[in-house]
Amino acid sequence: MTVLTTERLILRDWTDSPADLDRIFAIYSSDEVTRLLFAPGLPLTDPGQARERLGIWRDRHAHQAGRYGTWAIEVRDSGLVAGTLILKPLPGRDGVTATDDIEVGWHLHPDSWGHGYATEAARAVLAREFAAGAPEVYAVVSPGNQASMAVARRLGMTHVGQRTDWYGGEVLETFVRRADD
């Protein structure tokens, strides 16, 4: 199902098609991608784990009526899935319990870095989330992930320092954008 479209991109649900499962594996088995993520079970080491990852995402968002999700970022011209765009409540200090703080995030395959896809996809999702009434949205980034920090800044997000409020107390560079910014 298509969630949003932009000039160059289609944000859609990941499917269990062989092409989508292959791309999930390609993204989440890459050390370049996963070394800076705080998700258990990464990197993936077997292609069958892509289906499990998809199941986790579907379960996480099943009760959220489409407002939040873990979506494929598809490039319109080529049909290539560049990566994943995430919008979800941040997990608290216990790493599990959802907070009232909303996170936008992106994980792109290295072959799709440097094209502005993360910024374009996240900008569209932020606009939708603010239109739905969210007062603010966060991006949390592993220290040292300069590329993701640059995306957050391009989105007009303000760096508010390092925080340990979420993801089991991980130290994270925290960015926020308020609806009235």
BAFI-3210 file (N, C-alpha, C; in Angstrom, 3 decimals, decimal comma, padded with zeros to 6 digits):
// residues 181
n [1|2|3|4|5|6|7|8|9|10|11|12|13|14|15|16|17|18|19|20|21|22|23|24|25|26|27|28|29|30|31|32|33|34|35|36|37|38|39|40|41|42|43|44|45|46|47|48|49|50|51|52|53|54|55|56|57|58|59|60|61|62|63|64|65|66|67|68|69|70|71|72|73|74|75|76|77|78|79|80|81|82|83|84|85|86|87|88|89|90|91|92|93|94|95|96|97|98|99|100|101|102|103|104|105|106|107|108|109|110|111|112|113|114|115|116|117|118|119|120|121|122|123|124|125|126|127|128|129|130|131|132|133|134|135|136|137|138|139|140|141|142|143|144|145|146|147|148|149|150|151|152|153|154|155|156|157|158|159|160|161|162|163|164|165|166|167|168|169|170|171|172|173|174|175|176|177|178|179|180|181]
n.u [000,833|000,553|001,822|002,681|003,587|006,253|008,022|010,071|009,854|008,222|006,620|005,946|004,276|006,380|006,592|006,033|007,230|009,625|011,559|011,381|012,013|014,624|015,834|015,468|017,120|019,577|019,947|019,861|021,801|024,102|027,110|027,872|025,475|024,223|025,997|025,630|023,138|020,663|019,367|018,213|019,398|020,635|023,556|021,639|022,130|021,330|019,383|016,707|016,047|015,083|012,343|011,486|012,184|010,467|008,062|008,303|008,174|005,566|004,014|004,674|003,426|000,782|-001,487|-001,690|-003,114|-002,088|-000,873|001,716|004,755|007,010|008,437|009,000|011,211|010,803|012,282|010,879|011,549|013,236|012,302|013,787|014,249|015,329|015,708|014,629|012,048|011,126|008,562|007,591|006,512|008,987|010,923|011,134|013,376|013,585|013,807|011,687|008,955|006,688|006,993|005,581|006,935|007,734|009,468|011,340|013,046|015,647|016,983|019,167|020,267|023,728|024,158|022,362|022,939|023,569|021,855|019,785|017,459|016,660|016,212|014,159|012,083|011,692|010,989|008,439|007,002|007,227|005,724|003,191|002,812|002,846|000,589|-001,289|-001,363|000,773|002,954|005,722|008,619|011,170|014,563|016,893|020,278|023,157|026,159|028,679|027,610|027,688|026,451|023,696|023,139|023,463|021,296|019,177|019,593|019,162|016,484|015,546|015,703|016,557|019,527|019,682|021,496|023,132|021,200|019,707|017,241|015,811|015,614|016,700|018,500|020,646|023,273|022,500|022,663|020,504|017,847|015,333|012,238|009,816|006,282|005,617|007,896]
n.v [-001,177|002,206|004,880|007,561|009,939|011,561|013,967|012,378|009,925|006,983|006,183|003,291|000,358|-002,274|-005,398|-008,984|-009,890|-011,556|-009,714|-007,496|-008,752|-009,598|-007,099|-006,022|-007,779|-007,135|-004,477|-004,614|-006,440|-005,259|-004,094|-001,440|-000,093|-001,186|-000,895|001,450|001,379|000,761|-001,748|-004,850|-008,036|-007,343|-007,154|-008,737|-012,149|-014,214|-014,811|-015,597|-014,272|-011,819|-011,999|-012,463|-009,987|-008,284|-009,252|-008,415|-005,644|-005,393|-006,381|-004,480|-002,159|-002,800|-002,020|000,686|002,041|002,934|005,392|005,372|003,758|001,419|001,896|001,188|002,978|003,821|004,453|006,336|006,484|004,291|002,120|000,967|000,054|002,235|002,305|002,407|004,150|005,394|006,004|006,384|005,809|006,542|004,040|003,654|004,142|001,535|000,234|-000,941|-000,187|001,997|005,515|008,858|010,336|010,993|009,462|010,056|008,288|006,867|004,436|003,709|001,835|001,527|001,950|003,864|006,154|009,673|010,868|012,384|011,109|010,252|012,685|013,797|011,878|011,834|014,516|014,649|012,861|014,104|016,455|015,342|014,212|016,453|017,761|016,000|016,680|016,355|017,718|017,823|016,202|013,795|013,018|010,540|009,814|007,828|008,695|010,145|009,483|011,191|011,609|011,038|012,957|015,223|014,953|015,291|017,976|019,176|018,796|020,766|020,346|020,804|020,474|019,120|018,164|015,378|012,618|010,252|009,111|007,169|003,972|002,046|003,538|004,243|006,396|009,086|011,287|013,934|015,309|017,710|018,700|021,092|021,551|024,185|025,290]
n.w [000,000|-000,830|000,995|001,002|-001,525|-003,241|-005,239|-006,360|-005,115|-003,753|-000,871|000,749|002,049|003,113|001,441|001,293|-000,968|-003,090|-004,104|-002,334|000,104|-000,468|-000,666|001,896|003,289|002,060|002,892|005,744|006,378|005,909|007,151|007,033|007,298|009,621|011,770|013,108|014,188|016,722|017,119|018,167|017,003|014,651|012,604|009,961|009,172|007,616|004,740|005,262|007,559|006,831|006,345|008,947|010,118|008,689|009,725|012,404|012,069|011,006|013,135|015,107|014,166|013,772|015,275|014,896|012,980|010,497|010,925|011,963|010,927|009,295|006,485|002,991|000,918|-002,192|-005,312|-007,790|-010,610|-011,131|-009,693|-007,736|-004,373|-002,111|000,600|004,032|005,720|008,827|011,141|014,344|017,775|020,158|021,850|025,362|028,228|029,060|026,732|025,465|026,153|024,703|024,292|024,530|022,762|019,428|016,765|013,822|011,357|009,282|007,112|004,761|001,914|001,129|-001,656|-002,273|-000,958|-000,637|-002,484|-001,604|-000,847|001,762|003,077|001,482|001,742|004,552|005,012|003,808|005,423|007,904|007,413|007,066|009,619|011,307|010,309|011,238|013,839|015,622|018,061|018,041|016,628|016,884|015,933|016,414|016,749|016,367|018,054|016,079|013,619|011,126|008,630|009,008|010,934|009,389|007,637|009,458|010,136|007,618|007,480|009,039|011,713|015,139|016,940|020,086|021,823|023,516|024,578|026,856|027,048|025,670|023,919|025,732|027,239|025,642|024,550|022,660|019,903|019,721|017,933|017,263|015,848|015,882|015,478|015,057|014,024]
ca.u [000,000|001,278|001,578|002,913|004,449|006,943|008,404|010,914|009,761|006,986|006,742|004,935|004,511|007,204|005,801|006,802|007,681|011,053|012,390|011,425|012,763|016,043|016,340|015,557|018,350|020,734|020,116|020,089|022,982|025,252|027,770|027,870|024,182|023,826|026,946|025,186|021,752|020,525|018,295|018,666|019,311|021,310|023,123|021,075|023,180|020,719|018,276|015,421|015,773|014,367|010,914|011,280|012,268|009,208|007,040|008,473|007,638|004,110|003,466|004,879|002,543|-000,546|-002,554|-001,482|-004,026|-001,376|-000,209|003,137|005,134|008,353|008,039|009,992|011,403|011,011|012,591|009,874|012,096|013,908|011,662|014,708|013,982|016,543|015,858|013,498|011,694|010,443|007,893|007,054|006,822|010,294|010,895|011,708|014,648|013,616|014,028|010,501|007,719|006,582|006,803|004,774|007,851|007,682|010,755|011,484|014,368|015,886|018,079|019,298|021,346|024,837|024,065|021,392|023,400|024,030|020,896|018,738|016,242|016,262|015,670|012,884|011,083|011,420|010,277|007,035|006,401|007,102|004,590|001,969|002,686|002,459|-000,800|-002,108|-001,432|001,942|003,610|007,149|009,135|012,593|015,459|017,968|021,367|024,360|027,276|029,600|026,910|027,621|025,513|022,326|023,005|023,291|019,911|018,333|019,743|018,491|015,054|015,219|015,683|017,519|020,297|019,463|022,529|023,038|020,203|019,650|015,842|015,167|016,412|017,428|019,519|021,742|023,634|022,097|022,559|019,062|017,375|013,882|011,568|008,494|005,294|005,582|009,204]
ca.v [000,000|003,465|005,739|008,929|010,084|012,836|014,147|011,278|008,728|006,385|005,529|002,234|-000,770|-003,385|-006,594|-010,223|-010,306|-011,893|-008,525|-006,724|-009,515|-009,514|-005,754|-005,930|-008,468|-006,367|-003,290|-004,898|-007,288|-004,397|-003,510|000,018|000,387|-001,652|-000,573|002,644|001,195|000,172|-002,725|-006,224|-008,961|-006,823|-007,322|-010,013|-013,039|-015,227|-014,182|-015,908|-013,314|-010,662|-012,250|-012,241|-008,538|-007,759|-009,612|-007,532|-004,336|-005,476|-006,503|-003,208|-001,106|-003,345|-001,327|002,133|002,554|003,555|006,662|005,089|002,612|001,164|001,862|001,146|004,194|003,365|005,497|006,232|006,267|002,997|001,044|000,498|000,443|002,864|002,039|002,377|005,350|004,972|006,964|005,558|006,254|006,088|003,149|004,316|003,723|000,072|-000,272|-001,623|000,563|003,179|006,808|009,793|011,008|010,393|009,426|009,818|007,718|006,398|003,473|003,531|000,989|002,378|002,322|004,954|007,308|010,855|011,310|013,186|010,329|010,269|014,011|013,953|010,996|012,290|015,799|014,352|012,224|015,141|017,313|014,577|014,042|017,746|017,989|015,134|017,268|016,135|018,989|017,741|014,901|013,642|012,094|010,148|009,378|007,373|009,633|009,841|009,277|012,538|011,663|011,147|014,262|016,196|014,831|015,940|019,431|019,580|018,751|021,886|019,888|021,452|019,566|019,453|017,491|013,927|012,218|008,819|008,873|006,142|002,821|001,399|004,409|004,531|007,800|009,418|012,672|014,133|016,433|017,880|019,714|021,383|021,868|025,622|025,746]
ca.w [000,000|-000,878|002,150|000,543|-002,690|-003,415|-006,635|-006,847|-004,277|-003,266|000,434|000,726|002,941|002,652|001,164|001,406|-002,299|-003,092|-004,321|-001,093|001,114|-000,839|-000,369|003,361|003,678|001,583|003,737|007,166|006,578|005,620|008,320|006,878|007,776|010,950|012,847|013,812|014,630|018,049|017,008|018,408|015,881|013,466|011,220|009,544|008,677|006,765|004,010|005,892|008,628|006,282|006,589|010,393|010,332|008,177|010,708|013,560|011,693|010,881|014,490|015,809|013,678|013,468|015,999|014,790|011,954|009,394|011,269|012,108|010,129|008,790|005,084|001,920|000,123|-003,569|-006,276|-008,858|-011,955|-011,300|-008,943|-006,704|-002,989|-001,598|002,023|004,942|006,473|010,047|012,007|015,418|019,132|020,645|023,014|026,537|028,812|029,153|025,382|024,965|026,356|023,855|024,940|023,747|021,844|018,096|016,068|012,401|011,100|007,914|006,903|003,318|001,418|000,675|-003,066|-002,388|-000,184|-001,361|-003,496|-000,972|-000,645|003,175|003,367|000,774|002,355|005,913|004,937|003,512|006,595|008,935|007,062|007,370|011,069|011,877|009,899|012,097|015,177|016,489|018,398|017,746|016,197|017,159|015,238|017,320|015,891|017,065|017,969|014,992|012,352|010,558|007,505|009,522|011,580|008,307|007,176|010,471|009,986|006,378|007,767|009,912|013,102|016,024|017,791|021,502|022,605|023,710|025,576|027,150|027,416|024,860|023,473|026,822|027,811|024,708|024,363|021,301|019,465|019,621|017,137|017,367|015,044|016,434|014,446|014,795|013,503]
c.u [000,888|000,847|001,645|003,702|005,078|007,305|009,156|010,645|008,335|007,323|005,597|005,263|005,508|006,278|006,669|007,180|009,165|011,951|012,499|012,225|014,261|016,625|016,429|016,851|019,577|020,999|020,578|021,140|024,259|025,838|027,786|026,577|024,000|024,779|026,509|023,726|021,724|019,355|018,852|018,496|019,956|022,811|022,483|022,193|022,653|019,533|016,893|015,053|015,051|012,866|010,592|011,265|010,967|008,069|007,099|007,865|006,121|003,449|003,546|003,812|001,096|-001,682|-002,513|-002,228|-003,323|-000,684|001,296|003,474|006,618|008,155|009,232|010,008|011,761|011,259|011,665|010,472|012,643|013,179|012,546|014,224|015,295|016,786|014,535|013,308|010,836|009,790|007,208|007,286|008,177|010,122|011,659|013,019|014,730|013,827|012,806|009,254|007,720|006,350|005,845|005,629|007,883|009,044|010,546|012,905|014,447|017,083|018,142|020,452|022,467|024,766|023,079|021,766|023,751|023,084|019,777|017,448|015,757|015,602|014,291|011,783|010,700|010,657|008,783|006,327|006,246|005,904|003,270|001,746|002,282|001,009|-001,765|-002,141|-000,259|002,610|005,092|007,506|010,640|013,281|016,572|019,026|022,533|025,454|028,241|028,935|026,645|026,601|024,077|022,111|022,809|021,868|018,985|018,411|019,060|016,971|014,610|015,130|016,811|018,209|020,131|020,436|022,342|022,036|020,221|018,225|015,241|016,132|017,301|018,550|020,727|022,020|023,394|022,138|021,086|018,750|015,866|013,426|010,186|007,562|005,301|006,923|009,099]
c.v [001,254|004,340|007,203|008,882|011,473|012,936|012,931|009,936|008,269|005,761|004,539|001,183|-001,724|-004,571|-007,833|-010,773|-010,668|-010,659|-007,692|-007,457|-009,495|-008,154|-005,515|-006,591|-007,665|-005,148|-003,682|-005,975|-006,482|-003,819|-001,989|000,629|000,053|-001,264|000,626|002,566|000,518|-000,798|-004,118|-007,076|-008,477|-006,902|-008,687|-010,856|-014,117|-014,578|-014,449|-014,946|-012,069|-010,812|-012,030|-010,745|-007,879|-008,056|-008,734|-006,167|-004,361|-005,574|-005,178|-002,183|-001,549|-002,548|000,194|002,772|003,330|004,869|006,471|003,868|002,533|000,880|001,788|002,505|003,731|004,562|005,311|005,822|004,862|001,826|000,475|000,953|000,930|002,524|002,072|003,742|004,885|006,178|006,145|006,223|005,686|005,130|003,801|003,741|002,209|-000,574|-000,892|-000,733|001,840|004,429|007,649|010,549|010,255|010,542|009,302|009,298|007,154|005,463|003,226|002,597|001,905|002,774|003,469|006,175|008,458|011,381|012,179|012,429|010,366|011,601|014,174|013,118|011,494|013,614|015,566|013,755|013,230|016,043|016,612|014,463|015,351|018,084|017,155|015,628|017,031|017,474|019,007|016,323|014,920|012,780|011,801|009,419|008,920|008,426|009,193|009,629|010,644|012,646|011,813|012,464|015,354|016,140|015,543|017,462|019,934|019,590|019,913|021,504|020,567|020,409|020,017|018,693|015,987|013,643|010,709|008,385|007,631|004,985|002,270|002,227|004,640|006,031|008,131|010,916|012,892|015,425|016,510|018,938|019,866|021,807|023,342|026,176|026,104]
c.w [000,000|000,293|001,739|-000,754|-002,652|-004,894|-007,180|-006,195|-004,041|-001,917|000,518|001,766|002,290|002,424|001,393|000,029|-002,227|-003,259|-003,048|-000,020|000,813|-000,463|001,136|003,820|003,265|002,467|005,136|007,435|006,356|006,909|008,248|007,412|009,252|012,073|013,664|014,262|015,989|018,046|017,266|017,156|014,600|013,651|010,979|008,942|007,736|006,045|004,611|007,007|008,126|006,524|008,074|010,709|009,867|009,154|011,954|013,250|011,614|012,255|015,236|015,428|013,460|014,102|015,825|013,619|010,835|009,715|011,356|011,267|009,880|007,311|004,143|001,225|-001,286|-004,490|-007,484|-010,200|-012,170|-010,660|-007,850|-005,334|-002,405|-000,140|002,750|005,578|007,643|010,694|013,076|016,767|019,559|021,817|024,172|027,016|028,970|027,782|024,742|025,002|025,521|024,695|024,095|022,737|020,516|017,419|014,572|012,194|009,695|007,914|005,410|002,985|000,927|-000,801|-003,311|-001,555|-001,125|-002,428|-002,918|-000,691|000,804|003,517|002,732|001,414|003,749|005,919|004,703|004,725|007,733|008,653|007,396|008,868|011,739|011,510|010,742|013,543|016,092|016,792|018,052|017,341|016,414|016,104|016,226|016,524|016,758|016,944|016,861|013,648|011,717|009,431|007,998|010,257|010,531|007,756|008,167|010,345|008,715|006,546|008,660|011,370|013,877|016,881|019,237|022,411|022,657|024,817|025,716|027,517|026,763|024,571|024,582|027,406|026,933|024,679|022,895|021,058|019,138|018,879|017,285|016,373|015,614|015,301|014,090|014,317|012,038]
res [m|t|v|l|t|t|e|r|l|i|l|r|d|w|t|d|s|p|a|d|l|d|r|i|f|a|i|y|s|s|d|e|v|t|r|l|l|f|a|p|g|l|p|l|t|d|p|g|q|a|r|e|r|l|g|i|w|r|d|r|h|a|h|q|a|g|r|y|g|t|w|a|i|e|v|r|d|s|g|l|v|a|g|t|l|i|l|k|p|l|p|g|r|d|g|v|t|a|t|d|d|i|e|v|g|w|h|l|h|p|d|s|w|g|h|g|y|a|t|e|a|a|r|a|v|l|a|r|e|f|a|a|g|a|p|e|v|y|a|v|v|s|p|g|n|q|a|s|m|a|v|a|r|r|l|g|m|t|h|v|g|q|r|t|d|w|y|g|g|e|v|l|e|t|f|v|r|r|a|d|d]
***
